[in-house]
Each structure stands twice: as C-alpha cells, then as structure tokens.
Amino acid sequence: MQAFTLTISIGCFAAGTLAAVGMANAMSAPAKIPDSTTGEITACMVKKTGDVRFINAQKAATCTRKEKTITFNQTGPVGKPGEPGVKGDTGDRGPSNGYVAQLNGLKTISESAPAGTNNVVSLQLPAGNYIINASASVHRTDSDTDVINCRFTAATGTLNSTTARWDTQGNLNDEQPFAVTGSYTSTEAAQLALICVPVIDGLDNSGSGEVSGATIDAVSVDALSGP
C-alpha cells in the first residue's frame, strides 16, 4: 500500500496525546493506518511546530529525531446496553427431597421369623408423594426353598409397586440381584419397608435365605399421576 503523508497543525499537545482539535482532524485523515495486531495508529509530531504525519509502523516506518512518536487506537464509544428482556415463566417444580436407607451386613429371612421381622430395610418418611426404588441380592440357605419374593410394604397410605420374584434354581448361596420400583402416598408420617419372603410349595415364610446389599430410596414429588 502506498504511504500517504499528511501534515496538519495542532494548537496544543499534553501528556503524549493529540489535542482535541488535532485528534478530530487526524481521525478524519484518509492516511490513518492501524496496526493489524494491536489496532493502534502511529503518527509523528514535529517537536518545534506540532505538525503531524501518519506512518505505517507495522511496515517498520519510524519517526525522525526531530519528531515525537504518538500512538492511539481507533475504538469508538461503547454503545448503551439494551433493555432487559421479558422475564420468563416460572418452571414447574421438580423433585425436592430425597431419602435413602441401607442395610448393613446380611439379613436372614426364615420360616421361624416372627411376623414383620423379615423386613430387610426400612425408611421413615414424612407425609407426601414419593417415587420409590429398592435393590439388593438374595440367596437361599435351605435347599427346599424354591421362591423368594421381595416387595415394598407400608402400614398406612397408598402403595403401588412391583414384586421381585426369584425362582431359586442352582446351588445354595447363588446370589440373585433384584430391583423393586413403585410409588407411595401418605397423608401422615409413615414407615416404608422392603420385605423379602421365602416360599416352599406356595407357602410364605416356609423356607429360609439371606439378603445383602439392600438399599431403599424415595424421592418426594408434588403429585403422582397414572392408572
């Protein structure tokens, strides 16, 4: 690009910057050459007269000893921020509270256990609506035990859940993992429990087994829907 030299007169110069009048003239000059990496414009001011000329510093052009080097950028004023947008609608409330309980060690389930003691793990819940889940592993300890059923149980409220059924085939102590899911609603504080029942020839609590790694959890929701 062919260099363009412009000489203008500046009435005053202070602290290494162009004076207001000189700046206005300089910025309108067609020869202003910004550096492509810094955006700065370089000019040379004659020390005795204040005359100014623009140079292409990026192509190694420099001022003479009788001139003072001046640099400034070409960034314009920052525009005013726009008006805030309209506030969006509040989203639906999601699950707010979670509860969990775990079994420590093994739980024996047997035909001689008193009523209710085959509860594997239990969870105390405040009144509300819940999505519930449980998981564990079971195995039989009696060769006559042919089925182990695991399900949720609660003394109050409305409970809907699946039942995990293990038809005991194979050797004793063969572990069988299972999962149980469901929903639960209660208008008062209540206890939710996971129960596993050994079965021989269709008779509940007539065999024996063990449960390990049991976990039960419940997540509070605003409402439950479904069949």
C-alpha positions in Angstrom: 0.0 0.0 0.0 1.4 3.5 -0.9 2.1 5.6 2.1 0.1 8.8 2.4 1.7 11.7 4.4 -0.5 14.4 5.8 0.7 17.5 7.7 -1.7 19.3 10.0 -1.2 21.9 12.7 -2.1 21.2 16.3 -2.5 24.0 18.7 -1.6 22.1 21.8 -0.2 18.7 23.0 -0.3 17.3 26.5 0.9 14.1 28.2 1.8 12.3 25.0 -1.6 12.5 23.3 -3.1 14.6 20.5 -5.0 17.7 21.5 -8.8 17.7 20.9 -8.7 19.7 17.7 -5.7 17.8 16.2 -7.4 14.5 17.2 -10.5 15.4 15.2 -8.5 16.3 12.1 -6.3 13.2 12.5 -9.2 10.7 12.8 -10.7 12.1 9.6 -7.5 11.8 7.6 -7.5 9.1 4.9 -4.0 8.0 5.8 -4.6 6.7 9.3 -3.0 3.2 9.3 -4.0 0.9 12.2 -1.7 -2.0 13.2 -3.5 -5.2 12.3 -2.5 -6.9 15.6 -2.9 -4.0 18.1 -5.4 -1.7 16.4 -3.1 1.3 17.2 -2.5 4.2 14.8 1.0 5.7 14.8 1.8 9.3 14.0 4.9 11.6 14.1 4.7 15.1 15.6 7.3 17.7 14.7 8.6 18.8 18.1 9.0 22.5 17.1 5.9 23.1 15.1 3.4 20.5 16.3 2.8 19.3 12.7 1.7 15.7 12.5 2.0 13.0 9.9 0.8 9.3 9.9 3.2 6.4 9.3 2.8 2.7 8.7 4.6 1.4 11.8 3.7 -2.2 11.0 6.0 -1.9 7.9 8.9 -0.6 10.1 8.3 3.1 9.3 9.6 5.3 12.1 9.7 9.0 13.2 12.8 11.1 12.8 14.8 12.5 15.7 13.1 15.8 15.3 9.7 14.2 15.7 7.8 12.7 18.6 6.1 9.3 18.2 2.4 9.3 19.1 0.1 6.2 19.2 -3.6 6.0 19.7 -6.3 3.5 18.9 -9.4 3.8 16.8 -12.0 2.2 19.1 -15.2 4.1 19.1 -17.5 4.8 22.1 -19.2 1.8 23.7 -22.9 1.7 22.9 -25.6 1.8 25.5 -26.8 -1.6 26.8 -30.2 -2.8 25.5 -33.3 -3.0 27.6 -33.7 -6.2 29.8 -35.8 -8.9 28.2 -39.1 -10.0 29.4 -38.9 -12.4 32.4 -39.8 -16.0 31.5 -42.5 -18.0 33.2 -41.5 -19.9 36.3 -40.9 -23.6 35.5 -42.7 -26.5 37.2 -41.2 -27.6 40.5 -39.1 -30.7 40.3 -38.3 -33.3 42.9 -37.4 -31.5 46.1 -36.3 -34.1 48.7 -34.7 -37.5 48.6 -34.4 -40.1 51.4 -32.3 -43.2 51.5 -31.6 -46.2 53.8 -29.2 -49.1 53.5 -28.8 -52.5 55.1 -25.6 -53.1 57.0 -24.4 -56.6 56.6 -26.8 -59.6 55.9 -30.4 -60.0 56.7 -31.7 -63.5 57.4 -35.2 -64.4 56.3 -36.6 -67.6 57.6 -39.8 -69.6 58.3 -39.2 -69.2 62.0 -39.0 -65.4 61.9 -41.8 -63.5 63.8 -44.3 -61.5 61.8 -42.7 -58.4 60.4 -39.1 -59.3 61.1 -38.4 -60.3 57.5 -38.4 -56.6 56.7 -35.0 -56.2 55.1 -34.6 -52.4 55.4 -37.0 -49.6 56.3 -37.2 -45.9 55.6 -39.1 -43.3 57.7 -40.9 -40.7 55.5 -42.9 -37.5 56.2 -46.3 -37.1 54.6 -46.2 -36.7 50.9 -45.9 -38.3 47.4 -42.9 -40.4 46.5 -41.2 -42.3 43.7 -39.6 -45.3 45.4 -36.9 -47.8 44.4 -35.1 -50.7 46.1 -32.3 -53.1 45.2 -30.5 -56.0 46.8 -29.2 -59.5 46.3 -30.8 -62.7 47.7 -29.9 -66.3 48.0 -31.5 -69.3 49.7 -30.0 -71.1 52.7 -32.5 -74.0 52.6 -32.4 -76.5 49.7 -36.2 -76.8 50.0 -36.8 -73.0 49.4 -38.0 -72.7 45.8 -39.0 -69.0 45.6 -38.1 -65.7 47.3 -40.4 -62.7 46.8 -39.3 -59.1 47.6 -41.6 -56.1 47.7 -42.4 -52.9 49.4 -44.8 -52.8 52.4 -46.3 -49.9 54.4 -48.9 -49.9 57.2 -50.6 -46.7 56.0 -51.0 -44.7 52.8 -51.4 -45.8 49.2 -48.6 -48.1 47.8 -48.1 -49.3 44.3 -45.0 -51.3 43.5 -43.6 -54.2 41.6 -42.6 -57.5 43.2 -39.2 -59.2 42.5 -39.6 -63.0 42.3 -36.6 -65.2 42.3 -37.2 -68.9 41.4 -34.4 -70.5 43.3 -32.5 -72.7 40.9 -28.9 -73.8 41.1 -26.8 -74.2 44.2 -27.3 -72.8 47.6 -25.7 -69.4 48.2 -26.0 -68.5 44.5 -26.6 -64.7 44.6 -29.5 -63.2 42.6 -29.7 -59.4 42.3 -33.1 -57.7 42.1 -34.8 -54.3 41.9 -38.2 -53.1 43.0 -39.9 -49.9 41.9 -43.1 -48.1 42.7 -44.9 -45.0 44.1 -46.2 -44.2 47.6 -48.5 -41.6 49.0 -49.3 -40.9 52.7 -51.1 -38.1 54.4 -49.1 -38.6 57.6 -45.5 -39.6 58.5 -45.0 -43.3 57.9 -42.5 -46.1 57.5 -41.8 -47.7 54.2 -40.1 -51.1 54.2 -38.6 -53.7 51.8 -39.7 -57.2 52.7 -38.4 -60.5 51.3 -40.3 -63.7 51.8 -39.0 -67.3 51.3 -41.5 -69.7 49.9 -41.8 -73.5 49.8 -44.6 -75.1 47.8 -46.5 -71.9 47.7 -46.4 -71.2 51.5 -45.0 -67.9 52.6 -42.3 -67.8 55.2 -41.8 -71.5 54.9 -38.2 -71.5 53.8 -35.0 -69.5 54.5 -32.5 -67.3 52.8 -30.3 -64.2 53.2 -30.4 -60.7 51.7 -27.3 -58.5 51.2 -26.5 -55.0 49.8 -30.1 -53.7 50.2 -30.8 -50.1 49.5 -34.2 -48.3 49.6 -34.7 -44.7 48.4 -37.6 -42.3 48.0 -37.8 -39.0 46.1 -40.5 -36.5 47.0 -42.7 -35.1 44.2 -45.5 -32.6 44.0 -48.0 -35.1 42.7 -48.4 -38.6 41.2 -50.3 -39.4 38.1 -51.1 -42.6 36.3 -53.5 -45.5 36.3 
